[in-house]
Every structure is written in structure tokens, then in C-alpha cells.
Amino acid sequence: MSLKLKITLWVSAGLMLILFFSFTFVYYMFIRVTTKGEVDLLKEKARTLILKDLPNHPEYWQNNSQMEELLIPQEMVRYIAPDSKVVYQIYSDPKLLSFSANYVDKETVILETAPDGIFIFVKMPVFKEGHQVAILEIGRNLRRLGEYSRMLISILLLTSTGALILALLGGYFYTNVLFRPLQQLVAIMQNIEKSGSFRHIPMPDKLTNDELTMLGATFNRMIDRLQEMFQKQEQFLADASHELRTPLTIIESYASLLRRWAFRDDKLREEALETIISESAQLKILTQNLLSLTDKEREDCEQKSTFDLLPIAQQTASSLRVTSCREIDVLIAQDLKELQMNGDPYKIRQLLIILLDNALKYSQQIVVLKIGATENKWVNIEVIDQGIGIAESDLPHLFDRFYRTDKARNRKQGGVGLGLAIAQNIVQKHEGTIQLKSRLGQGTTALITLPKTCQ
């Protein structure tokens, strides 16, 4: 059973339940109000007769003319003895005689419903010298009220039937309109499943703030993100294939050259071996970087290792001074003797190496590494160079995988465009932020903010 049909049936059932209780209440109040007026009239008439001192004046019953003056059509008056025998009675409707006479010791009202009408009886005690000696009973056949009540029931049943039909039809058409975005969503998802293409749900020009519109908008945003991720994945695979193919092609070419000619030429053999080793090292670095980027585990935060950042920064700068034969200044805030933080010290060291190595590649002057802390909660790291800088149009793409501002120059310098992507990945795993500020010819500054505690 479809969700649309289920909602239609549940709404119709709920409406019928509400109508049932509402109509039952209406019918009950109608009978109660109309009969209450009749009961009050009968009580007033019974009190009037009792005031005539019926026990001491039996002639009232013998001469019916006086009692019949008070009798109206479809009514009965009975005088009942303590043994429940009817002593006197007058009536204008024989149907009232079919109800048995019962003696009671207090004022009583009885309402009887029969197929041929509604009957009410009022019983009043009759006293003589302070003792009850009889019961005066007045009954009335409310034939018109019975007809009205049956008419009311017919009207309520007809109204309920019409309401049910309208609820079913209206619910069906309303759910058709209501579920149209869901049907479009299902159709589009099935189309995506079959064709593998990305499609949007058509949205109205004037967006409303209802749940289905929000669902459609969320689906469209999700499709946009999936499409973007798919395109990035395709670009990543294409770039990775290209970057892997280049060193492999060089290695294959020099290996073929080595097999054919290098055994008789020492210089050529040396050149071939050196190139193969160099490209193999480049291939190894590229593979390691790719593995770092595809690692989805948050091992750095799960380990929650506490370490001092300052000696790691100083040791990293010292090592790069030796390997690059360049000057790197490490500037630490004066009030910092140590800087304890929580995370993966190996990843933090890798982050510093990437940023310092980039600064050394694109600058011939001193590179500055600044370290500070704010409010005992955040760690601030700045890597500053005074090199060639980066064009403003390239800044938004610097963290994309394999993106390089100058591919020819970066290839000569050994870069493959993965360093900053890896750096961003490390910072995000430590729940921090990284930002690059640069202008052409004025150098570049990398700003990193890390929490002291990695959640």
C-alpha cells in the first residue's frame, strides 16, 4: 500500500471518528434539551394536581371532566396504590398503557425510547397526614420528538456519508498535490540510478517554507555536492594517473636505454641509473602523499598524545637549515617556555615541513617561523617568506590536489601539487584552520590556528 493511500485512509478514518463523536454529542444534547422542557411541564402539572388533595377528593376521578380539562393529547394520568395497582387513570393515548405501573417512594423521571416514539413519565409521591399513600404518574408520548430524532439521525448519517466521500476524494487529490515533489524525487533518483547522471528536482519560482520544499532544496544541494565530489574524484584520478605516468615513462625509457647501450658507455650508464633512482624517489614521495590524502582514519585525535610543540618546531627548522643550506628564523613568544598541545606530533611535524619547504622553494631570502598562543586555548603558527608570491586568482585553488601555479617550474623543483592539500588535511583532522595570504612579488604568509586539545 502506497504512503499516499495510507495517509488518505488514515485522514478519512480520523475524520469519521471526529464526526461520530460530534454527531453523538449533538444528538444527545438535542434529546436532553427537548425532553428537559417536557419534563418540567409534567412536573408542574403533577404538583398542581397534588395540590387538589387527591386522597380526600376521589370525586375528581369519578367526574373525569375536571381531570380531562388538564389532559392533553398523547398524555396519561395514573393514580397508583402502594401495591403497584392502578386505582384511577385517564388517558388520551392507549400506547402509554403498555408501560407497567410501578410504585416508588420518591420523585422519579423515566425516559423510554421505543420504535414508535419517545415516552416520558413523571412520578410524584402523594401524602396524607404526613404519610405517602400513593403515586401520581403523568406520562406523555413525544411522537413528534421521535420523528424529529429519526430525521436528525438520517441527516447525520447522510452528512457522515457525504463527508466520508468528500474526505476520500479530497484526501486523494490533496495527497497527489502534496506528494508530487516526492514522486519527482523518486523518479529523479531512479533516473540517476539507471543513467548515472546527476539531476535536480524542479523547484517553484517562489519558494515556500514547507518541509517538502526544504526536502527538494536539500536534495538539490546534495546532488551539487555529489557532482562536485565526483568531478573532483575524476580530476584526482586523471591528475594522479598523469603524475604517476611521468616518472614511470622516464624510468621505462632509461631502463630500455640502459639495456641497449649503457653497458658499453659508463657515462650513459651513470646518467641512466641516477635518473632512475631520482624518478623512483619522486614516485615514492608521490605514492606516500596519495596515501596520506586518502587516509580517512582520525588516528591523530584518537591517540590524543600530549607533546610540546616548541622543540618539534625548532628541530624541524634545524633539519631544514642543514638540508637546504638556508636561513630559517624561529620566533617564539617571550612568555612561552613550553607549548603543550594534544594531537599527533608526527603529523604536526609533517605540516611544518610542508609549509617551510614551500617557503624555501619560492623564496631566496630568510624564512620566518612564528609560534604563539592565545588565551591558553589556541596555538598560532605563521610561516612567512619574501619570495615570488602567488597571484590572487590562484589563491582559492591552492589546496586542491595536484594544483600548481606554474607546472613547469614546480615539476623542475620536484613538486606535484599535493603538499598544501596534505597540510589542509592535517589541520582539519586537528580541528584547526589554515589560510594563505600572498601577493605577487611580495611573498606569502601561511596562517595556521590549532586547538591545544584535539577533540
C-alpha positions in Angstrom: 0.0 0.0 0.0 1.4 3.4 -1.0 2.1 6.1 1.5 -0.4 8.3 -0.3 -3.2 5.8 0.1 -2.3 5.2 3.7 -2.5 8.9 4.5 -5.8 9.2 2.7 -7.3 6.3 4.6 -6.0 7.5 8.0 -7.3 11.0 7.4 -10.7 9.7 6.4 -10.8 7.4 9.4 -9.8 10.2 11.7 -12.5 12.5 10.2 -15.2 9.8 10.6 -14.2 9.3 14.2 -14.4 13.0 14.9 -17.8 13.2 13.2 -19.1 10.2 15.1 -18.3 11.7 18.5 -19.5 15.2 17.3 -22.8 13.8 16.0 -23.4 11.6 19.1 -22.9 14.7 21.2 -25.3 16.7 19.0 -28.0 14.0 19.2 -27.6 13.6 23.0 -27.9 17.4 23.6 -30.9 17.6 21.2 -32.8 14.8 23.1 -31.7 16.2 26.5 -32.7 19.8 25.9 -36.1 18.9 24.3 -37.1 16.3 26.9 -36.0 18.6 29.8 -38.6 21.1 28.8 -41.3 18.4 28.6 -40.3 17.0 32.0 -40.5 20.4 33.6 -44.0 20.9 32.2 -45.1 17.4 33.5 -43.7 18.1 37.0 -45.5 21.4 37.2 -48.8 19.7 36.2 -48.2 16.9 38.7 -47.7 19.4 41.5 -50.9 21.3 40.5 -52.9 18.0 40.8 -51.4 17.1 44.1 -52.4 20.4 45.5 -56.1 19.4 44.8 -55.7 17.0 47.8 -56.4 13.9 45.7 -56.6 11.4 48.6 -59.6 13.2 50.2 -61.4 14.0 46.9 -62.0 10.8 44.9 -64.8 12.6 43.1 -62.1 14.2 40.9 -61.6 10.8 39.3 -65.2 9.8 39.3 -66.1 13.0 37.5 -63.5 12.9 34.7 -64.5 16.3 33.3 -62.4 18.1 35.9 -59.3 15.9 35.2 -59.8 15.8 31.5 -59.5 19.6 31.4 -55.9 19.2 32.4 -55.3 16.2 30.0 -53.8 17.0 26.6 -53.5 14.7 23.5 -51.0 11.8 23.8 -50.9 12.0 27.6 -51.9 9.8 30.6 -52.5 10.4 34.3 -52.5 7.4 36.8 -53.1 7.1 40.5 -51.0 4.1 41.8 -51.5 2.5 45.2 -48.6 1.1 47.3 -49.2 -2.4 45.9 -48.5 -1.0 42.4 -52.1 -1.3 41.4 -53.7 1.4 39.3 -56.6 2.9 41.3 -57.6 5.6 38.9 -56.4 6.5 35.4 -57.4 8.7 32.4 -55.5 8.8 29.1 -55.7 10.1 25.5 -53.1 7.8 24.1 -53.5 4.0 24.6 -49.9 3.4 23.8 -49.0 4.8 27.3 -50.9 2.0 28.9 -48.4 -0.6 27.6 -45.9 0.6 30.2 -46.2 -1.1 33.6 -47.2 0.8 36.8 -44.6 0.8 39.5 -44.8 2.2 43.0 -41.9 4.4 44.1 -41.2 6.4 47.3 -39.6 9.5 45.7 -40.0 11.8 42.8 -38.9 9.9 39.7 -38.4 10.7 36.0 -38.3 7.9 33.4 -37.4 8.2 29.7 -38.3 5.3 27.4 -37.3 5.1 23.8 -39.4 2.8 21.5 -39.7 2.2 17.8 -42.9 4.2 17.7 -41.8 7.2 19.7 -40.2 8.6 22.9 -42.1 8.3 26.2 -41.5 10.2 29.4 -43.1 9.5 32.8 -43.0 11.7 35.9 -43.9 10.1 39.2 -44.8 12.3 42.3 -45.4 10.9 45.8 -48.9 11.6 47.3 -49.0 12.2 51.0 -51.9 12.1 53.6 -51.3 13.2 57.1 -47.6 13.1 56.6 -47.5 9.6 55.1 -47.2 8.5 51.5 -50.3 6.8 50.4 -49.9 6.7 46.5 -48.0 7.8 43.4 -49.3 10.3 40.9 -47.9 9.4 37.5 -48.1 11.5 34.4 -46.9 10.1 31.1 -46.6 11.7 27.7 -45.9 10.3 24.2 -43.4 12.6 22.4 -44.3 11.3 19.0 -43.1 14.4 17.2 -39.8 14.4 19.1 -39.3 10.8 18.0 -39.9 11.8 14.4 -37.5 14.7 14.7 -34.9 12.5 16.3 -35.1 9.9 13.5 -34.9 12.7 11.0 -31.9 14.0 12.8 -30.2 10.6 12.7 -30.9 10.3 9.0 -29.5 13.8 8.4 -26.4 13.0 10.5 -25.9 9.6 8.6 -26.3 11.3 5.3 -23.9 14.1 6.3 -21.3 11.5 7.5 -21.6 9.5 4.3 -21.1 12.7 2.2 -18.2 13.8 4.5 -16.6 10.4 4.0 -16.8 10.5 0.2 -15.5 14.1 0.2 -12.7 13.1 2.6 -11.7 10.2 0.4 -11.8 12.2 -2.9 -10.3 15.4 -1.4 -7.6 13.4 0.5 -6.7 11.5 -2.7 -6.3 14.7 -4.8 -4.7 16.6 -2.0 -2.1 13.9 -1.4 -1.5 13.9 -5.1 -0.5 17.5 -4.9 1.3 17.1 -1.6 3.3 14.1 -2.8 4.2 15.5 -6.2 7.7 16.6 -5.1 8.2 13.2 -3.5 7.2 11.5 -6.7 9.6 13.7 -8.7 12.3 12.9 -6.1 11.7 9.2 -6.6 11.6 9.5 -10.4 14.8 11.5 -10.5 16.6 9.2 -8.1 15.6 6.2 -10.2 16.8 8.1 -13.3 20.1 8.8 -11.6 20.4 5.1 -10.6 19.8 4.0 -14.2 21.8 6.6 -16.1 24.4 7.5 -13.5 23.9 11.2 -14.3 23.1 14.0 -11.8 19.8 15.8 -12.0 17.9 18.4 -9.9 14.3 18.5 -8.7 12.5 21.3 -10.4 11.7 24.0 -7.8 8.9 26.6 -7.9 9.9 30.2 -8.7 8.5 31.3 -5.3 9.9 29.0 -2.7 7.8 28.3 0.4 9.0 27.3 3.8 7.3 23.9 4.0 9.0 20.6 4.6 8.7 19.2 1.0 10.2 22.3 -0.4 13.1 22.1 2.1 13.5 18.4 1.1 13.7 19.3 -2.5 16.2 22.1 -1.9 18.3 19.8 0.4 18.3 17.1 -2.3 19.5 19.6 -4.9 22.3 20.7 -2.7 23.2 17.1 -2.0 23.3 16.5 -5.8 25.5 19.5 -6.3 27.9 18.3 -3.6 27.9 14.7 -5.0 28.5 16.1 -8.5 31.3 18.3 -7.2 32.9 15.4 -5.3 32.5 13.1 -8.4 34.2 15.7 -10.6 37.0 16.2 -8.1 37.4 12.4 -7.9 37.6 12.2 -11.7 40.1 15.1 -11.8 42.1 13.5 -8.9 42.3 10.2 -10.8 43.3 11.9 -14.0 45.9 14.0 -12.3 47.2 11.1 -10.3 47.4 9.0 -13.4 49.3 11.8 -15.2 51.7 12.3 -12.3 52.4 8.6 -12.0 52.8 8.1 -15.7 55.5 10.8 -16.0 58.1 9.1 -13.7 57.2 5.7 -14.9 57.7 6.7 -18.5 61.1 8.2 -17.7 62.1 5.1 -15.7 61.0 2.8 -18.6 62.9 4.9 -21.2 66.1 5.0 -19.2 65.8 1.3 -18.4 65.4 0.5 -22.1 68.3 2.8 -22.9 70.4 1.1 -20.2 69.6 -2.4 -21.6 70.6 -1.4 -25.2 73.6 1.0 -24.8 74.7 1.7 -21.3 76.8 -1.5 -20.8 79.5 -0.1 -23.1 79.2 3.6 -22.0 80.0 4.3 -18.4 78.8 7.9 -18.6 75.5 6.9 -20.1 75.0 4.1 -17.6 75.7 6.5 -14.7 73.2 9.0 -16.1 70.6 6.4 -16.6 71.0 4.9 -13.1 70.9 8.3 -11.5 67.8 9.3 -13.4 66.0 6.0 -12.5 66.9 6.5 -8.8 65.7 10.1 -8.8 62.4 9.3 -10.5 61.9 6.3 -8.3 62.3 8.6 -5.2 59.9 11.0 -6.8 57.4 8.2 -7.4 57.8 7.0 -3.8 57.1 10.5 -2.4 54.0 10.8 -4.7 52.7 7.5 -3.5 53.2 8.4 0.1 51.4 11.7 -0.4 48.5 10.0 -2.1 48.2 7.5 0.8 48.2 10.5 3.3 45.4 12.1 1.4 43.2 9.0 1.2 43.7 8.1 4.9 40.2 8.6 6.4 41.0 7.5 10.0 41.4 10.2 12.7 44.3 8.4 14.3 45.8 11.7 15.4 42.8 12.6 17.5 42.2 9.1 18.7 45.7 8.8 20.1 45.4 12.1 22.0 49.1 12.3 22.6 50.2 15.4 24.6 53.5 16.9 23.4 55.5 20.2 23.5 55.3 21.9 20.1 58.3 24.2 20.7 61.1 21.5 20.5 59.4 19.9 17.4 59.4 23.3 15.6 63.0 24.0 16.5 64.2 20.6 15.5 62.3 20.7 12.2 63.7 24.2 11.4 67.2 23.0 12.3 66.9 19.9 10.0 65.7 22.0 7.0 68.6 24.5 7.6 71.1 21.7 7.1 69.4 20.1 4.1 68.6 23.4 2.3 71.7 25.4 3.4 69.2 28.3 4.0 68.4 30.5 7.0 65.2 29.8 8.9 64.3 32.1 11.9 62.1 30.6 14.7 60.3 33.3 16.6 58.6 32.2 19.8 56.5 34.5 22.0 58.5 35.7 25.0 56.1 34.4 27.6 56.2 30.8 26.2 58.7 28.4 27.8 56.7 25.4 26.6 53.6 24.9 24.5 51.7 21.7 25.4 49.1 20.6 22.9 47.2 17.4 22.1 47.3 15.6 18.8 49.7 13.7 16.6 53.3 15.1 16.8 54.3 13.3 13.6 51.5 15.0 11.6 52.4 18.4 13.1 56.0 17.9 12.2 54.9 16.9 8.6 52.7 20.1 8.5 55.7 22.3 9.4 58.0 20.5 6.9 55.4 21.1 4.1 55.0 24.8 4.8 58.7 25.5 5.4 59.7 23.5 2.3 57.2 25.5 0.2 58.6 28.8 1.6 62.2 27.7 0.8 61.3 26.7 -2.7 59.8 30.0 -3.7 62.0 32.4 -1.8 65.7 33.1 -1.7 65.6 35.2 1.5 65.2 34.3 5.2 62.1 32.2 6.0 60.4 33.0 9.4 58.5 30.6 11.6 56.4 32.3 14.3 54.7 30.4 17.1 52.4 31.8 19.7 49.3 31.1 21.8 46.1 33.0 22.6 44.0 32.7 25.8 45.6 29.3 26.6 43.3 27.7 24.2 44.7 28.1 20.6 48.1 27.7 19.0 49.0 30.1 16.3 51.7 29.2 13.7 52.9 31.5 10.9 55.3 30.7 8.1 56.5 33.8 6.3 58.6 34.1 3.2 59.6 37.1 1.0 59.5 35.2 -2.3 57.7 35.4 -5.6 54.2 35.4 -4.1 51.0 34.0 -5.5 48.5 35.5 -7.9 45.2 36.4 -6.4 43.4 34.2 -9.0 45.4 31.2 -7.8 44.7 31.6 -4.1 41.3 29.8 -4.0 42.7 26.7 -5.7 46.0 26.2 -3.8 44.5 23.5 -1.5 43.2 21.5 -4.5 45.1 18.3 -5.1 47.7 18.5 -7.9 47.1 22.2 -8.4 50.2 24.2 -9.2 50.5 27.8 -10.2 53.4 27.1 -12.6 53.5 23.4 -13.5 56.8 23.6 -15.5 58.7 25.3 -12.7 57.1 23.1 -10.0 58.0 20.0 -11.9 61.6 21.0 -12.0 61.6 21.7 -8.3 60.1 18.3 -7.6 56.6 19.4 -6.6 53.4 17.6 -7.6 50.8 19.8 -6.1 49.9 17.7 -3.1 51.8 19.5 -0.3 49.1 22.1 0.6 46.3 19.5 0.2 48.1 17.3 2.8 48.7 20.3 5.1 45.0 21.2 5.0 44.0 17.6 5.7 46.3 17.5 8.8 44.9 20.9 10.1 41.3 19.7 9.6 42.0 16.5 11.4 43.2 18.6 14.3 40.1 20.8 14.0 42.0 23.9 13.1 42.1 26.3 10.3 44.7 27.2 7.6 44.9 30.3 5.4 47.3 31.7 2.9 47.9 35.4 2.3 50.0 36.4 -0.6 50.7 39.0 -3.4 52.8 38.6 -6.4 56.4 39.8 -5.7 55.7 40.4 -2.0 55.9 36.9 -0.5 53.5 34.5 1.1 52.3 34.0 4.7 50.7 30.8 5.9 48.4 31.2 9.0 47.5 28.1 11.0 45.3 28.0 14.1 45.2 24.8 16.1 43.3 24.0 19.3 45.5 22.9 22.2 43.2 19.9 22.7 42.1 17.8 19.8 38.6 16.6 20.4 
